Amino acid sequence: MVMPYVLLFNRPAIEERLTRLARYLGLANPGFQAVLDWVLALRREIGIPNTLADLGVREADLDVLVPMAVDDPSTGGNPRPAGHAEMRQMFIKAIRGDLS
């Protein structure tokens, strides 16, 4: 569910790799946007909700969720550093469905 928001956050660090992925997948107009569109279409096709709000997550929950996300062992492998402010912003976008 959150993959599109994480991809957008990481775009500066992963754009070149996603262009290669788009070529490998045979996507038209290979590039970051092609992969993002593919992920969004897959999400629709298999019925994954668009937002965290669709799953009952509210912005009021962020004081609990953000520290957990920052402390998660997988966060260290993120292509861009993601501290409290960055995680909060990703969560807000995922709650609101903001793909900008």
N, C-alpha and C positions, 0 to 999 in steps of 0.2 A: 504494500500500500504506500509506503513512504519512499519507494525507490525513485520516482520522478523528482521528488523534492531534494533528495540527496544528490541525484545526478546534477540537478541545476546548481546546487551549492558547490559541487566539486568541478563544475564545468571548466574553470580556468586550468585545472590540473589534469583533466582527463580528455579534453576535446580531441586531441590528436589520436589518442587510443580509441575513442569512440568512432572516429572517422574510419579507422582500420576495421573496427568491428562491423560498422555499417557495410563496408565493402564485402567482408566475409559473409555477412548475412544476405548479401545481394539486394540491399535496400536501394531504392531509387534515390538519386541525389545524396550519395553517401556523406554523412556528416553527423554532428552531434544531434541536430534536430530530427534527423531520420531515425536515430536510435530512440530518442525520447518519444517520438510519435509511435514507434513500434511497441515500446513498453506500455504506453497509454492504451493502445489498441489491444494488447494482450491483457491488460488489466480489465478492460471492458469485456473482452471475450470470455474470460474465466470468472467474471463476476466479483472482482475485488473492488471494494468500496473506493470512492474517489478521495475521501477525506478522513482524517482521524475523527472528526465530529460525527461522521456516519457510524463510527464505532463507539460513540459515547464519550470520547475524550474532549475535555473542555480546557479553555485557556487557564481556568482556575486550577487545573491539575498540574500545571507546568512546574510549580515549586517542588513537586515530588519527582516528576518525570525527568526534568533537565539534569539534576545531579546524578540520577541513575544512568542516564545516557552518557554523560561525561565520564563516569567511572567504569562504564562497560569496557571490558578488555578489547572488544573489536574497534573501539573508537581510536585506539592508537594506530591502527592500520589505515585510517582514512587518508585519502590523498591530500587533503588540506587540513590544517589544524582546526579542531572544532572544540572550543571551550564553551563555557556557560552561555555567553552571548550568542554565539553561532548556533548552538543547539536550540536555544530558545527561539531564535528566528526561524530555524527549520521547522520546529514544532508548530509555530504560529502559522506558517505557510501551509503545512500539512493539515492543520485543523480547518483553516479557511478555504483550502483548495486553491491557493495562490501559486500559479505556475509561472510567475514573472521572474 
